[in-house]
Amino acid sequence: MAICVASQWIIGGLISLPFTFYVSPYCAVPQWLFFYTVLISIIVPALFTLIINLKIFKHVHSSSKRIHPQMTTNTETIIIRQQPAINRRDLYLLKHMIFIFSMFIVGWTPIFSLVAIDYQSAVSQIVYALLQVFSVICFLVCMMDLLLCNQDLKRFIKDTILQCF
């Protein structure tokens, strides 16, 4: 666990190094640093999340194939059952992953892209504020979705609340 925490701190420090070296006095920031911000805050996490989700889905789908055998044997004949290409559990997981991924992209891409594009600060502060509120709403939707879909967490919260009364 210490290696994991240490590696996260080291990677976080290395990612932020361009900001410490290239920010001039009076907060003058080179334009390429805004695109670096979009890359580090949207593109890299999106690719990382996509790769991890694909690995999780592949593992779950392969375990579903092992759990639900394709053939059953009787004493005289072999009965081959037609299994759908993807079962209901896998489809639910895939829909959930797509929803969470799209909420991340839809919520955070506009604000970081606007920061990268609006180098001259021509866009109103109201637009920035609205995009920040929109990203926070998307974050809250993701949190509520995770709370509603996690059966163990719902059971824990329910048991904790019932113990209070």
DOVEXTOR-92978 format. One record per residue (C-alpha): residue in three letters; x, y, z. Coordinates in steps of 0.2 Angstrom, whole numbers. Example, Ala and Ser with C-alpha at 12.3 -4.5 7.8 and 13.67 -1.06 7.14 Angstrom:
<residuo->ALA	u->62	v->-22	w->39>
<residuo->SER	u->68	v->-5	w->36>
END
This chain:
<residuo->MET	u->0	v->0	w->0>
<residuo->ALA	u->14	v->12	w->4>
<residuo->ILE	u->21	v->9	w->-14>
<residuo->CYS	u->5	v->13	w->-21>
<residuo->VAL	u->3	v->29	w->-11>
<residuo->ALA	u->21	v->34	w->-15>
<residuo->SER	u->19	v->31	w->-33>
<residuo->GLN	u->4	v->42	w->-34>
<residuo->TRP	u->13	v->56	w->-25>
<residuo->ILE	u->28	v->54	w->-37>
<residuo->ILE	u->17	v->54	w->-52>
<residuo->GLY	u->7	v->69	w->-46>
<residuo->GLY	u->23	v->78	w->-43>
<residuo->LEU	u->30	v->74	w->-60>
<residuo->ILE	u->14	v->79	w->-69>
<residuo->SER	u->14	v->96	w->-61>
<residuo->LEU	u->32	v->100	w->-64>
<residuo->PRO	u->28	v->110	w->-80>
<residuo->PHE	u->17	v->122	w->-70>
<residuo->THR	u->31	v->126	w->-58>
<residuo->PHE	u->44	v->129	w->-71>
<residuo->TYR	u->34	v->138	w->-85>
<residuo->VAL	u->23	v->150	w->-76>
<residuo->SER	u->30	v->167	w->-77>
<residuo->PRO	u->28	v->182	w->-65>
<residuo->TYR	u->11	v->189	w->-64>
<residuo->CYS	u->3	v->172	w->-68>
<residuo->ALA	u->8	v->173	w->-87>
<residuo->VAL	u->6	v->155	w->-93>
<residuo->PRO	u->12	v->148	w->-110>
<residuo->GLN	u->-3	v->143	w->-121>
<residuo->TRP	u->4	v->125	w->-123>
<residuo->LEU	u->2	v->123	w->-104>
<residuo->PHE	u->-17	v->125	w->-106>
<residuo->PHE	u->-17	v->110	w->-119>
<residuo->TYR	u->-6	v->101	w->-107>
<residuo->THR	u->-20	v->103	w->-94>
<residuo->VAL	u->-33	v->96	w->-106>
<residuo->LEU	u->-21	v->81	w->-109>
<residuo->ILE	u->-18	v->77	w->-91>
<residuo->SER	u->-35	v->81	w->-84>
<residuo->ILE	u->-46	v->73	w->-98>
<residuo->ILE	u->-37	v->63	w->-111>
<residuo->VAL	u->-25	v->53	w->-100>
<residuo->PRO	u->-39	v->49	w->-87>
<residuo->ALA	u->-51	v->44	w->-100>
<residuo->LEU	u->-39	v->32	w->-109>
<residuo->PHE	u->-34	v->25	w->-92>
<residuo->THR	u->-52	v->22	w->-87>
<residuo->LEU	u->-57	v->15	w->-104>
<residuo->ILE	u->-42	v->2	w->-103>
<residuo->ILE	u->-47	v->-3	w->-85>
<residuo->ASN	u->-65	v->-4	w->-90>
<residuo->LEU	u->-62	v->-15	w->-105>
<residuo->LYS	u->-51	v->-26	w->-94>
<residuo->ILE	u->-64	v->-28	w->-81>
<residuo->PHE	u->-78	v->-31	w->-94>
<residuo->LYS	u->-67	v->-44	w->-103>
<residuo->HIS	u->-64	v->-53	w->-86>
<residuo->VAL	u->-83	v->-53	w->-81>
<residuo->HIS	u->-88	v->-58	w->-98>
<residuo->SER	u->-76	v->-73	w->-98>
<residuo->SER	u->-82	v->-78	w->-81>
<residuo->SER	u->-100	v->-77	w->-87>
<residuo->LYS	u->-95	v->-90	w->-100>
<residuo->ARG	u->-87	v->-101	w->-87>
<residuo->ILE	u->-102	v->-100	w->-76>
<residuo->HIS	u->-115	v->-103	w->-89>
<residuo->PRO	u->-109	v->-118	w->-99>
<residuo->GLN	u->-114	v->-119	w->-117>
<residuo->MET	u->-118	v->-137	w->-118>
<residuo->THR	u->-128	v->-149	w->-106>
<residuo->THR	u->-126	v->-168	w->-108>
<residuo->ASN	u->-140	v->-181	w->-105>
<residuo->THR	u->-137	v->-200	w->-105>
<residuo->GLU	u->-142	v->-202	w->-124>
<residuo->THR	u->-140	v->-185	w->-132>
<residuo->ILE	u->-130	v->-168	w->-131>
<residuo->ILE	u->-142	v->-153	w->-130>
<residuo->ILE	u->-134	v->-137	w->-136>
<residuo->ARG	u->-142	v->-122	w->-128>
<residuo->GLN	u->-142	v->-106	w->-138>
<residuo->GLN	u->-134	v->-93	w->-127>
<residuo->PRO	u->-135	v->-75	w->-131>
<residuo->ALA	u->-118	v->-67	w->-136>
<residuo->ILE	u->-119	v->-56	w->-120>
<residuo->ASN	u->-130	v->-60	w->-105>
<residuo->ARG	u->-140	v->-48	w->-95>
<residuo->ARG	u->-128	v->-46	w->-81>
<residuo->ASP	u->-114	v->-42	w->-94>
<residuo->LEU	u->-125	v->-30	w->-103>
<residuo->TYR	u->-130	v->-21	w->-87>
<residuo->LEU	u->-111	v->-19	w->-83>
<residuo->LEU	u->-107	v->-13	w->-100>
<residuo->LYS	u->-121	v->0	w->-99>
<residuo->HIS	u->-116	v->6	w->-82>
<residuo->MET	u->-98	v->8	w->-88>
<residuo->ILE	u->-103	v->18	w->-103>
<residuo->PHE	u->-114	v->29	w->-92>
<residuo->ILE	u->-101	v->33	w->-80>
<residuo->PHE	u->-88	v->36	w->-93>
<residuo->SER	u->-99	v->47	w->-103>
<residuo->MET	u->-104	v->57	w->-88>
<residuo->PHE	u->-85	v->60	w->-85>
<residuo->ILE	u->-82	v->66	w->-102>
<residuo->VAL	u->-98	v->76	w->-104>
<residuo->GLY	u->-95	v->84	w->-87>
<residuo->TRP	u->-77	v->89	w->-87>
<residuo->THR	u->-72	v->91	w->-105>
<residuo->PRO	u->-81	v->108	w->-108>
<residuo->ILE	u->-73	v->117	w->-94>
<residuo->PHE	u->-55	v->111	w->-97>
<residuo->SER	u->-57	v->114	w->-116>
<residuo->LEU	u->-64	v->131	w->-113>
<residuo->VAL	u->-49	v->135	w->-102>
<residuo->ALA	u->-37	v->129	w->-116>
<residuo->ILE	u->-46	v->138	w->-130>
<residuo->ASP	u->-50	v->155	w->-121>
<residuo->TYR	u->-32	v->161	w->-120>
<residuo->GLN	u->-37	v->179	w->-120>
<residuo->SER	u->-51	v->177	w->-107>
<residuo->ALA	u->-64	v->183	w->-120>
<residuo->VAL	u->-77	v->172	w->-113>
<residuo->SER	u->-88	v->178	w->-99>
<residuo->GLN	u->-86	v->172	w->-81>
<residuo->ILE	u->-104	v->167	w->-81>
<residuo->VAL	u->-100	v->154	w->-94>
<residuo->TYR	u->-86	v->147	w->-83>
<residuo->ALA	u->-97	v->147	w->-68>
<residuo->LEU	u->-110	v->138	w->-77>
<residuo->LEU	u->-98	v->125	w->-84>
<residuo->GLN	u->-91	v->122	w->-67>
<residuo->VAL	u->-109	v->119	w->-60>
<residuo->PHE	u->-112	v->107	w->-74>
<residuo->SER	u->-96	v->97	w->-70>
<residuo->VAL	u->-101	v->96	w->-52>
<residuo->ILE	u->-118	v->90	w->-56>
<residuo->CYS	u->-111	v->77	w->-67>
<residuo->PHE	u->-100	v->72	w->-53>
<residuo->LEU	u->-115	v->71	w->-41>
<residuo->VAL	u->-124	v->60	w->-54>
<residuo->CYS	u->-110	v->48	w->-55>
<residuo->MET	u->-109	v->47	w->-36>
<residuo->MET	u->-128	v->44	w->-34>
<residuo->ASP	u->-127	v->31	w->-48>
<residuo->LEU	u->-113	v->22	w->-39>
<residuo->LEU	u->-123	v->23	w->-22>
<residuo->LEU	u->-138	v->16	w->-30>
<residuo->CYS	u->-130	v->2	w->-40>
<residuo->ASN	u->-119	v->-4	w->-26>
<residuo->GLN	u->-129	v->-17	w->-16>
<residuo->ASP	u->-116	v->-20	w->-2>
<residuo->LEU	u->-115	v->-1	w->1>
<residuo->LYS	u->-134	v->1	w->1>
<residuo->ARG	u->-136	v->-14	w->13>
<residuo->PHE	u->-122	v->-6	w->24>
<residuo->ILE	u->-130	v->11	w->24>
<residuo->LYS	u->-147	v->3	w->28>
<residuo->ASP	u->-140	v->-7	w->43>
<residuo->THR	u->-131	v->8	w->50>
<residuo->ILE	u->-147	v->19	w->49>
<residuo->LEU	u->-157	v->5	w->57>
<residuo->GLN	u->-145	v->3	w->71>
<residuo->CYS	u->-147	v->22	w->75>
<residuo->PHE	u->-165	v->20	w->78>
END
